[in-house]
Each structure stands twice: as C-alpha cells, then as structure tokens.
C-alpha cells in the first residue's frame, strides 16, 4: 500500500519511482517506452481525456478473451518468430 493502491485493484499497475499508474495511463506509459510506431500511439492517445481512455481500457479488458481467446499456457516463440 506504499502507493495508496487498493489491495484488490483490477488493473495493470506501473510503478515508476514513487509514482503508481493504473489503467490506460499505465498502458500508455509502457507504450511510450517502445520503439516506433508503438511509441507514437502514446503521443496520440495521451491527448484523449483520461476518463474516456479508461472506459476504452475497461472495454478491451472485459472483451479481450472473447476476441483473442484464452489459453492456459503461454506459447514459446519459435526461432522464426524471434526474427521479427
């Protein structure tokens, strides 16, 4: 509880120094650390009001398994996958 977050938080949490970020803000800050074109998404979506971004984040979070499916195990990338 160092960062004032509830124990039952239902979001990704990004800790940077003394700051904690959740929901869409955490996801966007991670995107900002990636290479182009993903980093550019940070600069675009950060302009959207947080309340709207968080609604989109929650929609994706609740529908991702319906769209992408759910697996019990993570797939290990092949050598060919790793070359991308």
N, CA, C and O atoms as CSV, one atom per row, in Angstrom:
chain,resi,resn,atom,element,x,y,z
A,1,UNK,N,N,0.821,-1.201,0.000
A,1,UNK,CA,C,0.000,0.000,0.000
A,1,UNK,C,C,0.859,1.258,0.000
A,1,UNK,O,O,0.372,2.355,0.273
A,2,UNK,N,N,2.103,1.091,-0.300
A,2,UNK,CA,C,3.015,2.231,-0.332
A,2,UNK,C,C,2.518,3.329,-1.266
A,2,UNK,O,O,2.698,4.513,-0.981
A,3,UNK,N,N,1.904,2.951,-2.365
A,3,UNK,CA,C,1.474,3.917,-3.365
A,3,UNK,C,C,0.001,4.285,-3.251
A,3,UNK,O,O,-0.541,4.956,-4.130
A,4,UNK,N,N,-0.646,3.856,-2.184
A,4,UNK,CA,C,-2.045,4.201,-1.968
A,4,UNK,C,C,-3.007,3.428,-2.848
A,4,UNK,O,O,-4.133,3.873,-3.071
A,5,UNK,N,N,-2.589,2.286,-3.346
A,5,UNK,CA,C,-3.450,1.479,-4.204
A,5,UNK,C,C,-4.222,0.469,-3.366
A,5,UNK,O,O,-3.697,-0.060,-2.386
A,6,UNK,N,N,-5.463,0.201,-3.749
A,6,UNK,CA,C,-6.226,-0.809,-3.007
A,6,UNK,C,C,-5.649,-2.203,-3.243
A,6,UNK,O,O,-5.059,-2.467,-4.291
A,7,UNK,N,N,-5.817,-3.073,-2.286
A,7,UNK,CA,C,-5.282,-4.431,-2.387
A,7,UNK,C,C,-5.974,-5.230,-3.485
A,7,UNK,O,O,-5.381,-6.157,-4.037
A,8,UNK,N,N,-7.210,-4.889,-3.808
A,8,UNK,CA,C,-7.974,-5.655,-4.796
A,8,UNK,C,C,-8.063,-4.943,-6.146
A,8,UNK,O,O,-9.064,-5.076,-6.850
A,9,UNK,N,N,-7.042,-4.201,-6.503
A,9,UNK,CA,C,-7.060,-3.450,-7.766
A,9,UNK,C,C,-7.187,-4.408,-8.946
A,9,UNK,O,O,-6.576,-5.476,-8.957
A,10,UNK,N,N,-7.978,-4.022,-9.932
A,10,UNK,CA,C,-8.235,-4.893,-11.088
A,10,UNK,C,C,-7.656,-4.288,-12.368
A,10,UNK,O,O,-8.306,-4.278,-13.413
A,11,UNK,N,N,-6.463,-3.801,-12.272
A,11,UNK,CA,C,-5.819,-3.149,-13.409
A,11,UNK,C,C,-4.335,-3.469,-13.413
A,11,UNK,O,O,-3.758,-3.875,-12.404
A,12,UNK,N,N,-3.743,-3.273,-14.568
A,12,UNK,CA,C,-2.294,-3.306,-14.630
A,12,UNK,C,C,-1.796,-2.107,-13.816
A,12,UNK,O,O,-2.419,-1.045,-13.816
A,13,UNK,N,N,-0.678,-2.290,-13.131
A,13,UNK,CA,C,-0.097,-1.214,-12.333
A,13,UNK,C,C,1.350,-1.035,-12.772
A,13,UNK,O,O,2.110,-2.000,-12.865
A,14,UNK,N,N,1.716,0.207,-13.038
A,14,UNK,CA,C,3.086,0.536,-13.392
A,14,UNK,C,C,3.649,1.407,-12.283
A,14,UNK,O,O,3.093,2.460,-11.971
A,15,UNK,N,N,4.749,0.971,-11.690
A,15,UNK,CA,C,5.422,1.733,-10.650
A,15,UNK,C,C,6.669,2.354,-11.257
A,15,UNK,O,O,7.524,1.652,-11.797
A,16,UNK,N,N,6.768,3.657,-11.168
A,16,UNK,CA,C,7.953,4.390,-11.617
A,16,UNK,C,C,8.384,5.300,-10.477
A,16,UNK,O,O,7.756,6.325,-10.212
A,17,UNK,N,N,9.456,4.915,-9.812
A,17,UNK,CA,C,9.902,5.692,-8.663
A,17,UNK,C,C,8.849,5.680,-7.571
A,17,UNK,O,O,8.432,4.613,-7.119
A,18,UNK,N,N,8.418,6.852,-7.146
A,18,UNK,CA,C,7.393,6.964,-6.108
A,18,UNK,C,C,5.987,7.045,-6.674
A,18,UNK,O,O,5.024,7.121,-5.910
A,19,UNK,N,N,5.843,7.033,-7.989
A,19,UNK,CA,C,4.529,7.176,-8.629
A,19,UNK,C,C,3.990,5.822,-9.081
A,19,UNK,O,O,4.745,4.947,-9.505
A,20,UNK,N,N,2.679,5.670,-8.983
A,20,UNK,CA,C,1.995,4.471,-9.459
A,20,UNK,C,C,0.957,4.891,-10.493
A,20,UNK,O,O,0.207,5.843,-10.281
A,21,UNK,N,N,0.922,4.177,-11.605
A,21,UNK,CA,C,-0.024,4.462,-12.672
A,21,UNK,C,C,-0.868,3.227,-12.911
A,21,UNK,O,O,-0.368,2.105,-12.828
A,22,UNK,N,N,-2.149,3.425,-13.209
A,22,UNK,CA,C,-3.059,2.316,-13.446
A,22,UNK,C,C,-3.850,2.550,-14.725
A,22,UNK,O,O,-3.809,3.629,-15.315
A,23,UNK,N,N,-4.562,1.524,-15.132
A,23,UNK,CA,C,-5.466,1.555,-16.273
A,23,UNK,C,C,-4.782,2.087,-17.524
A,23,UNK,O,O,-3.660,1.687,-17.833
A,24,UNK,N,N,-5.444,2.978,-18.241
A,24,UNK,CA,C,-4.922,3.436,-19.535
A,24,UNK,C,C,-3.638,4.229,-19.389
A,24,UNK,O,O,-2.788,4.191,-20.279
A,25,UNK,N,N,-3.478,4.943,-18.293
A,25,UNK,CA,C,-2.249,5.725,-18.107
A,25,UNK,C,C,-1.037,4.807,-17.997
A,25,UNK,O,O,0.014,5.103,-18.565
A,26,UNK,N,N,-1.169,3.705,-17.278
A,26,UNK,CA,C,-0.068,2.746,-17.172
A,26,UNK,C,C,0.244,2.146,-18.537
A,26,UNK,O,O,1.410,2.043,-18.919
A,27,UNK,N,N,-0.794,1.748,-19.277
A,27,UNK,CA,C,-0.586,1.156,-20.595
A,27,UNK,C,C,0.083,2.151,-21.542
A,27,UNK,O,O,0.980,1.774,-22.297
A,28,UNK,N,N,-0.338,3.407,-21.513
A,28,UNK,CA,C,0.250,4.417,-22.392
A,28,UNK,C,C,1.694,4.723,-22.031
A,28,UNK,O,O,2.521,4.953,-22.914
A,29,UNK,N,N,2.000,4.727,-20.754
A,29,UNK,CA,C,3.392,4.979,-20.351
A,29,UNK,C,C,4.301,3.837,-20.820
A,29,UNK,O,O,5.449,4.074,-21.197
A,30,UNK,N,N,3.798,2.617,-20.798
A,30,UNK,CA,C,4.572,1.487,-21.317
A,30,UNK,C,C,4.734,1.639,-22.829
A,30,UNK,O,O,5.830,1.441,-23.353
A,31,UNK,N,N,3.659,1.987,-23.534
A,31,UNK,CA,C,3.753,2.202,-24.979
A,31,UNK,C,C,4.806,3.250,-25.317
A,31,UNK,O,O,5.518,3.120,-26.313
A,32,UNK,N,N,4.903,4.281,-24.495
A,32,UNK,CA,C,5.867,5.347,-24.736
A,32,UNK,C,C,7.304,4.900,-24.658
A,32,UNK,O,O,8.189,5.591,-25.162
A,33,UNK,N,N,7.563,3.763,-24.041
A,33,UNK,CA,C,8.936,3.263,-23.927
A,33,UNK,C,C,9.319,2.342,-25.077
A,33,UNK,O,O,10.486,1.973,-25.215
A,34,UNK,N,N,8.342,1.967,-25.907
A,34,UNK,CA,C,8.592,1.050,-27.011
A,34,UNK,C,C,9.105,1.807,-28.236
A,34,UNK,O,O,9.097,3.038,-28.268
A,35,UNK,N,N,9.544,1.065,-29.223
A,35,UNK,CA,C,10.032,1.667,-30.466
A,35,UNK,C,C,8.843,2.059,-31.347
A,35,UNK,O,O,7.716,1.615,-31.125
A,36,UNK,N,N,9.114,2.887,-32.335
A,36,UNK,CA,C,8.082,3.299,-33.284
A,36,UNK,C,C,7.565,2.057,-34.020
A,36,UNK,O,O,8.353,1.142,-34.260
A,37,UNK,N,N,6.333,1.983,-34.375
A,37,UNK,CA,C,5.305,3.012,-34.296
A,37,UNK,C,C,4.539,3.018,-32.981
A,37,UNK,O,O,3.694,3.887,-32.764
A,38,UNK,N,N,4.824,2.054,-32.095
A,38,UNK,CA,C,4.058,1.939,-30.852
A,38,UNK,C,C,4.222,3.164,-29.961
A,38,UNK,O,O,3.260,3.601,-29.330
A,39,UNK,N,N,5.401,3.710,-29.902
A,39,UNK,CA,C,5.635,4.889,-29.066
A,39,UNK,C,C,4.787,6.061,-29.534
A,39,UNK,O,O,4.389,6.900,-28.725
A,40,UNK,N,N,4.508,6.129,-30.823
A,40,UNK,CA,C,3.680,7.226,-31.339
A,40,UNK,C,C,2.250,7.139,-30.820
A,40,UNK,O,O,1.584,8.162,-30.658
A,41,UNK,N,N,1.777,5.930,-30.561
A,41,UNK,CA,C,0.429,5.774,-30.013
A,41,UNK,C,C,0.300,6.486,-28.675
A,41,UNK,O,O,-0.749,7.047,-28.361
A,42,UNK,N,N,1.364,6.462,-27.892
A,42,UNK,CA,C,1.364,7.180,-26.615
A,42,UNK,C,C,1.066,8.652,-26.835
A,42,UNK,O,O,0.230,9.232,-26.143
A,43,UNK,N,N,1.744,9.252,-27.791
A,43,UNK,CA,C,1.587,10.688,-28.043
A,43,UNK,C,C,0.199,11.035,-28.565
A,43,UNK,O,O,-0.287,12.143,-28.337
A,44,UNK,N,N,-0.437,10.112,-29.256
A,44,UNK,CA,C,-1.783,10.356,-29.775
A,44,UNK,C,C,-2.829,10.175,-28.672
A,44,UNK,O,O,-3.646,11.064,-28.432
A,45,UNK,N,N,-2.796,9.027,-28.009
A,45,UNK,CA,C,-3.848,8.701,-27.045
A,45,UNK,C,C,-3.744,9.473,-25.736
A,45,UNK,O,O,-4.739,9.595,-25.021
A,46,UNK,N,N,-2.588,9.988,-25.410
A,46,UNK,CA,C,-2.466,10.761,-24.183
A,46,UNK,C,C,-3.271,12.065,-24.286
A,46,UNK,O,O,-3.580,12.682,-23.267
A,47,UNK,N,N,-3.603,12.478,-25.492
A,47,UNK,CA,C,-4.418,13.679,-25.699
A,47,UNK,C,C,-5.893,13.444,-25.385
A,47,UNK,O,O,-6.644,14.393,-25.159
A,48,UNK,N,N,-6.301,12.183,-25.371
A,48,UNK,CA,C,-7.683,11.824,-25.048
A,48,UNK,C,C,-7.869,11.949,-23.538
A,48,UNK,O,O,-7.017,11.492,-22.777
A,49,UNK,N,N,-8.976,12.562,-23.090
A,49,UNK,CA,C,-9.208,12.670,-21.638
A,49,UNK,C,C,-9.154,11.305,-20.956
A,49,UNK,O,O,-9.637,10.307,-21.492
A,50,UNK,N,N,-8.561,11.280,-19.771
A,50,UNK,CA,C,-8.345,10.012,-19.061
A,50,UNK,C,C,-9.635,9.243,-18.838
A,50,UNK,O,O,-9.641,8.017,-18.948
A,51,UNK,N,N,-10.719,9.924,-18.528
A,51,UNK,CA,C,-11.975,9.212,-18.270
A,51,UNK,C,C,-12.426,8.441,-19.510
A,51,UNK,O,O,-12.965,7.341,-19.389
A,52,UNK,N,N,-12.215,8.998,-20.689
A,52,UNK,CA,C,-12.572,8.324,-21.936
A,52,UNK,C,C,-11.591,7.180,-22.205
A,52,UNK,O,O,-12.004,6.080,-22.573
A,53,UNK,N,N,-10.291,7.438,-22.022
A,53,UNK,CA,C,-9.281,6.381,-22.207
A,53,UNK,C,C,-9.555,5.203,-21.298
A,53,UNK,O,O,-9.483,4.052,-21.728
A,54,UNK,N,N,-9.872,5.481,-20.038
A,54,UNK,CA,C,-10.105,4.395,-19.081
A,54,UNK,C,C,-11.347,3.579,-19.448
A,54,UNK,O,O,-11.382,2.371,-19.215
A,55,UNK,N,N,-12.361,4.227,-20.016
A,55,UNK,CA,C,-13.531,3.468,-20.477
A,55,UNK,C,C,-13.126,2.519,-21.605
A,55,UNK,O,O,-13.557,1.366,-21.633
A,56,UNK,N,N,-12.306,2.999,-22.527
A,56,UNK,CA,C,-11.798,2.142,-23.598
A,56,UNK,C,C,-10.941,1.015,-23.057
A,56,UNK,O,O,-11.039,-0.123,-23.515
A,57,UNK,N,N,-10.094,1.334,-22.072
A,57,UNK,CA,C,-9.243,0.325,-21.434
A,57,UNK,C,C,-10.103,-0.771,-20.812
A,57,UNK,O,O,-9.827,-1.957,-20.991
A,58,UNK,N,N,-11.139,-0.376,-20.087
A,58,UNK,CA,C,-12.009,-1.359,-19.433
A,58,UNK,C,C,-12.765,-2.204,-20.458
A,58,UNK,O,O,-12.969,-3.400,-20.248
A,59,UNK,N,N,-13.182,-1.583,-21.567
A,59,UNK,CA,C,-13.867,-2.337,-22.616
A,59,UNK,C,C,-12.944,-3.413,-23.184
A,59,UNK,O,O,-13.351,-4.566,-23.329
A,60,UNK,N,N,-11.718,-3.049,-23.501
A,60,UNK,CA,C,-10.755,-4.021,-24.026
A,60,UNK,C,C,-10.480,-5.102,-22.987
A,60,UNK,O,O,-10.400,-6.283,-23.324
A,61,UNK,N,N,-10.336,-4.702,-21.724
A,61,UNK,CA,C,-10.045,-5.669,-20.658
A,61,UNK,C,C,-11.171,-6.691,-20.505
A,61,UNK,O,O,-10.910,-7.864,-20.234
A,62,UNK,N,N,-12.416,-6.256,-20.675
A,62,UNK,CA,C,-13.538,-7.186,-20.480
A,62,UNK,C,C,-13.846,-8.019,-21.717
A,62,UNK,O,O,-14.496,-9.059,-21.608
A,63,UNK,N,N,-13.395,-7.585,-22.890
A,63,UNK,CA,C,-13.726,-8.325,-24.114
A,63,UNK,C,C,-12.530,-9.028,-24.747
A,63,UNK,O,O,-12.696,-9.713,-25.757
A,64,UNK,N,N,-11.345,-8.881,-24.194
A,64,UNK,CA,C,-10.156,-9.418,-24.867
A,64,UNK,C,C,-10.197,-10.932,-25.028
A,64,UNK,O,O,-9.729,-11.449,-26.043
A,65,UNK,N,N,-10.736,-11.648,-24.067
A,65,UNK,CA,C,-10.778,-13.106,-24.190
A,65,UNK,C,C,-11.798,-13.536,-25.243
A,65,UNK,O,O,-11.606,-14.558,-25.903
A,66,UNK,N,N,-12.865,-12.782,-25.407
A,66,UNK,CA,C,-13.848,-13.092,-26.441
A,66,UNK,C,C,-13.252,-12.861,-27.825
A,66,UNK,O,O,-13.558,-13.594,-28.767
A,67,UNK,N,N,-12.409,-11.852,-27.947
A,67,UNK,CA,C,-11.812,-11.517,-29.235
A,67,UNK,C,C,-10.612,-12.410,-29.539
A,67,UNK,O,O,-10.506,-12.962,-30.635
A,68,UNK,N,N,-9.711,-12.551,-28.571
A,68,UNK,CA,C,-8.446,-13.254,-28.804
A,68,UNK,C,C,-8.419,-14.672,-28.260
A,68,UNK,O,O,-7.511,-15.436,-28.585
A,69,UNK,N,N,-9.394,-15.038,-27.439
A,69,UNK,CA,C,-9.396,-16.353,-26.819
A,69,UNK,C,C,-8.528,-16.359,-25.567
A,69,UNK,O,O,-7.796,-15.407,-25.297
A,70,UNK,N,N,-8.622,-17.431,-24.819
A,70,UNK,CA,C,-7.850,-17.558,-23.580
A,70,UNK,C,C,-7.133,-18.897,-23.603
A,70,UNK,O,O,-7.704,-19.923,-23.972
A,71,UNK,N,N,-5.894,-18.866,-23.208
A,71,UNK,CA,C,-5.080,-20.086,-23.183
A,71,UNK,C,C,-4.580,-20.338,-21.772
A,71,UNK,O,O,-4.376,-19.411,-20.989
A,72,UNK,N,N,-4.387,-21.608,-21.468
A,72,UNK,CA,C,-3.882,-21.972,-20.151
A,72,UNK,C,C,-2.376,-21.783,-20.043
A,72,UNK,O,O,-1.843,-21.585,-18.952
A,73,UNK,N,N,-1.686,-21.846,-21.197
A,73,UNK,CA,C,-0.234,-21.720,-21.212
A,73,UNK,C,C,0.178,-20.657,-22.221
A,73,UNK,O,O,-0.513,-20.419,-23.212
A,74,UNK,N,N,1.301,-20.030,-21.958
A,74,UNK,CA,C,1.871,-19.074,-22.906
A,74,UNK,C,C,2.679,-19.829,-23.951
A,74,UNK,O,O,3.407,-20.766,-23.624
A,75,UNK,N,N,2.549,-19.428,-25.184
A,75,UNK,CA,C,3.291,-20.062,-26.277
A,75,UNK,C,C,4.724,-19.550,-26.280
A,75,UNK,O,O,4.968,-18.351,-26.145
A,76,UNK,N,N,5.659,-20.464,-26.433
A,76,UNK,CA,C,7.071,-20.096,-26.539
A,76,UNK,C,C,7.348,-19.784,-28.003
A,76,UNK,O,O,7.079,-20.618,-28.868
A,77,UNK,N,N,7.886,-18.587,-28.302
A,77,UNK,CA,C,8.135,-18.236,-29.701
A,77,UNK,C,C,9.178,-19.145,-30.351
A,77,UNK,O,O,10.154,-19.538,-29.713
A,78,UNK,N,N,8.966,-19.468,-31.608
A,78,UNK,CA,C,9.925,-20.249,-32.365
A,78,UNK,C,C,11.070,-19.332,-32.781
A,78,UNK,O,O,10.991,-18.117,-32.602
A,79,UNK,N,N,12.130,-19.910,-33.335
A,79,UNK,CA,C,13.243,-19.095,-33.838
A,79,UNK,C,C,12.772,-18.148,-34.927
A,79,UNK,O,O,13.220,-17.004,-35.008
A,80,UNK,N,N,11.866,-18.633,-35.764
A,80,UNK,CA,C,11.329,-17.792,-36.834
A,80,UNK,C,C,10.551,-16.603,-36.250
A,80,UNK,O,O,10.668,-15.482,-36.744
A,81,UNK,N,N,9.766,-16.849,-35.210
A,81,UNK,CA,C,9.040,-15.756,-34.544
A,81,UNK,C,C,10.002,-14.724,-33.968
A,81,UNK,O,O,9.743,-13.522,-34.030
A,82,UNK,N,N,11.096,-15.190,-33.418
A,82,UNK,CA,C,12.040,-14.295,-32.765
A,82,UNK,C,C,12.780,-13.399,-33.738
A,82,UNK,O,O,13.328,-12.374,-33.331
A,83,UNK,N,N,12.809,-13.757,-35.010
A,83,UNK,CA,C,13.488,-12.942,-36.001
A,83,UNK,C,C,12.693,-11.699,-36.376
A,83,UNK,O,O,13.240,-10.786,-36.994
A,84,UNK,N,N,11.439,-11.645,-36.021
A,84,UNK,CA,C,10.622,-10.461,-36.301
A,84,UNK,C,C,11.053,-9.415,-35.376
A,84,UNK,O,O,10.517,-8.306,-35.405
